[in-house]
């Protein structure tokens, strides 16, 4: 029998108190028809100080669970009749989450004074981290698809598992831009480019929001370039890099989507811990970007102010520093309980706590928890359905990168092969990546298993592990050499291995907290590769890993190399189909490969001064400069990725369409296989008042073409993306020349055009030829006079703050209240209205906007997300 069922009278009284006042009328915060702001303020007024502090704290699994079992006595003793903000059960199986999260939610609603629902919290970096969930490819793989639609679909599909488990708040997506490849968390990032990370961040966030899950952006603050590549180390950068690199993905999401949760980071920037930085958490996030949600601490980050950063001398001081900076919710430390005494002694203004609680409550109302605490709106969901498995496989297929394919060794032809050697520490072992629930082969498909399934009885498959990636022991290499010598081709699977969240941390060399001082393949893997190569047999190297490794010898000697980032539960089937030509690889690198650790940093969008001045790279045979014995170049750079077919780009044109630069080109499949190619548009500011990168990605598109097929592609980006960041974080577009570069990799630019931007942000020339200012000014800058009071035709476009076109916007006359029209799929509208009227633009999820016509026949408007979407 449930512990709390023993007190039916008390439960009934508490339920009545939580639902109505003394007259029997429902409290306003229970009224779903009232605005969210009113409901929040009503509830906040009714809360005691203890109830407020509990809303910004976490119930952890160790507080209330005995293994997989919820101890209801512990829950009752821990929570009492006070509603808490958050609860997790990370060690639980998916099945036990489904059972126990509902029980905990039921307790919060029926057995606490005010009946405030709790946020049930899960990790879902690449699928829910509870047993039974679908395991998707890791973020590094997702980014390598260059297909953000897959990020949306992955989040939408993951949401089904989360609903089945009773979860409503996820600690995902991870949208950090990563610049130091020694860091263990490289695998969690979409890549080294801030724009790419931002696009995928928006897509994945939307996938959660549209499917009833509240996403949490992490980790807010400069995070992905820790000194020495060590986890939690400080990041040293200026204000420009802060905004242009590390915060850009967060800005893209926060300013265009109604996300309500952000996680702070452990580390520090500019000598201030990010979890106690008012500049980051309040001045930028809230005042500059308008974020309305709550900030949640990374686990234990608040107490680290005392025991790690040493900026506080007590848990109470940790609490003061964090909450005063704008960090609302404490996870996995015990500092916020001290807030009660601080308030009672007059050492803390309760208004600071009220603001934090207000943000959490707003997020709960926005997520629909008060009306649908058990997620019944989303129906009964099943974990690990066939659709999700197929999606995991699709992401795996599109993410694998073909780095090298000398003399067309790949794809392999089974009609010409009678025996295959499958070798390496990752050949017969699944590698899912960190933040998943398993490292067991039974929960996925290994490369060896996938190859055996595909080959069947058409060829003999021999296997040898060869070596360990965690030991220098070479004794097993001879077995690998022996089977390679007896086979027609050798397939080598090397790389790295990551942990399983809260479960298995043995034999790990990648993932959170597992940083590397060197980026050579670990253990005896390099010796294994060289020994198999010496057999003289054709060798294919597949790097199954969570980060790039330094493999200059392999690039020079091994004829075919692929990077298969942690590719989820279907990885083995996917790599088999790619190796034997059933799937044409289409992944592109999201991290550049350095030649050595000494060649770091390796990212493509460096400043023009940062890859050498003398341009005379050397070697031991011919010493030079930049460096004496090497070149500063990468082995392979961002955007690189080959195919089994070939493509041509031609007929590039550029123009200004409203407030965006639009580039058109034609792409043609010039080979004999159907394939997918990623067209990449880069921009270089040719002369600027501050030093700018040699190029920056500004748009991309993945297209599939049949042999001989030609297609026109259109890529665009807002003119605002040409701006510079000033020292105070504000942005400015400087007039001048910008080179548009179109290609299939950052170092394979096939077409170029130079555009000239005038003093008012307008396009005034292309490749030295002037363009008509009237034809190319943003339409909002062009007005035509009309007689006041007369009916005129008004047209234009509607965009969000990131210049994304918005369809389905209703346009009304304020005078008559009559709907005049709606925007089409391209955000365009055309209406007839009085020249002196006011147009009212409305769409769910955006603040209502009123724009005076004032005789203008062309009005382009920008709409902002707001409370209307809650």
URFEN-V484355 format. One record per residue. OMEGA is omega in whole degrees, 0 to 359 (NA if undefined). Layout:
omega: <OMEGA:OMEGA>
This chain:
omega: <179:184:186:179:179:184:186:182:178:179:181:180:179:180:179:181:182:187:188:176:185:180:180:178:179:176:180:182:177:186:183:182:178:175:182:181:179:181:179:183:178:181:182:180:185:188:172:178:179:180:178:182:178:180:180:178:189:164:182:186:181:178:192:182:167:186:180:187:174:175:186:174:177:179:181:180:183:186:185:178:181:176:181:184:192:175:177:175:187:181:187:169:177:180:180:173:182:181:192:179:177:179:180:178:179:178:183:184:188:188:171:191:185:176:180:179:181:172:173:195:176:168:178:181:175:186:179:185:178:182:179:180:174:179:180:173:181:184:179:177:180:178:183:175:188:182:185:175:179:177:176:182:179:179:179:180:176:180:179:176:182:177:178:182:178:183:179:178:179:177:183:6:172:188:180:167:185:183:178:187:175:183:182:187:177:184:183:186:173:179:183:185:183:180:178:179:180:180:179:177:179:181:182:178:179:180:176:183:182:184:169:177:177:179:177:180:178:3:192:185:176:192:194:178:185:180:180:183:184:181:179:178:181:173:181:177:177:181:182:178:177:183:187:184:194:181:186:178:179:178:180:181:187:184:179:182:183:178:188:183:178:178:177:181:178:196:181:173:178:177:179:175:183:179:176:183:177:178:181:191:181:186:181:188:187:185:182:185:178:179:184:185:183:174:185:182:165:193:179:186:184:179:178:176:178:191:181:181:179:172:178:182:180:175:179:179:174:181:181:182:185:186:178:178:181:175:192:191:179:176:172:165:189:180:185:174:179:181:182:181:179:178:182:179:180:181:177:178:182:179:178:178:179:182:178:179:179:181:179:180:178:179:179:176:180:181:179:183:183:179:185:186:183:178:183:177:185:174:179:183:176:177:168:180:185:180:181:177:178:179:177:179:181:178:177:181:186:185:182:185:173:185:184:179:185:179:176:179:177:359:178:182:182:178:183:184:179:181:185:173:177:194:169:183:178:181:184:181:175:172:183:185:181:180:170:189:185:167:188:180:181:183:178:181:178:174:180:180:180:179:179:179:183:185:181:180:181:179:176:178:179:184:170:180:174:181:173:175:181:183:177:181:182:188:183:182:182:178:179:178:181:182:176:180:181:184:181:181:178:177:184:179:181:177:187:182:182:185:174:190:175:185:190:181:180:174:185:176:181:179:185:179:180:184:184:175:184:181:167:176:188:180:182:185:180:178:178:182:181:181:179:177:183:177:181:179:175:184:172:178:174:178:178:193:176:180:173:173:180:185:181:178:180:179:182:190:185:187:182:182:174:170:173:177:181:196:172:189:180:186:183:177:182:183:177:180:178:181:184:168:176:175:178:183:182:180:178:182:173:172:175:179:176:175:180:175:178:178:177:0:185:186:189:189:179:176:183:181:196:175:173:180:189:179:178:181:186:176:178:178:181:181:182:179:185:358:180:185:181:173:177:184:176:173:172:187:183:177:182:176:183:180:173:172:182:184:176:175:181:173:179:173:179:179:175:176:185:183:181:171:181:180:177:174:175:176:184:174:184:181:186:179:170:181:178:178:178:175:186:180:179:179:173:174:190:176:183:183:172:182:181:182:181:175:179:178:180:176:176:180:177:182:176:182:171:177:179:183:176:179:173:177:179:176:181:175:181:176:180:180:176:187:172:175:179:185:179:178:177:183:183:174:177:176:179:185:177:179:174:184:182:180:181:173:181:177:175:180:186:182:179:169:177:176:180:181:181:186:181:179:181:176:182:179:176:182:176:180:180:175:180:180:181:182:189:174:169:186:180:179:184:177:176:183:175:182:179:177:178:176:181:174:179:179:179:178:178:182:173:186:176:176:175:181:182:177:174:177:179:179:181:166:179:182:184:185:184:174:183:181:178:177:180:185:178:177:183:176:174:184:172:185:176:182:181:182:174:177:180:181:183:170:179:180:181:173:177:183:177:183:176:177:173:176:181:176:179:181:172:186:178:179:184:175:180:187:178:184:186:NA>
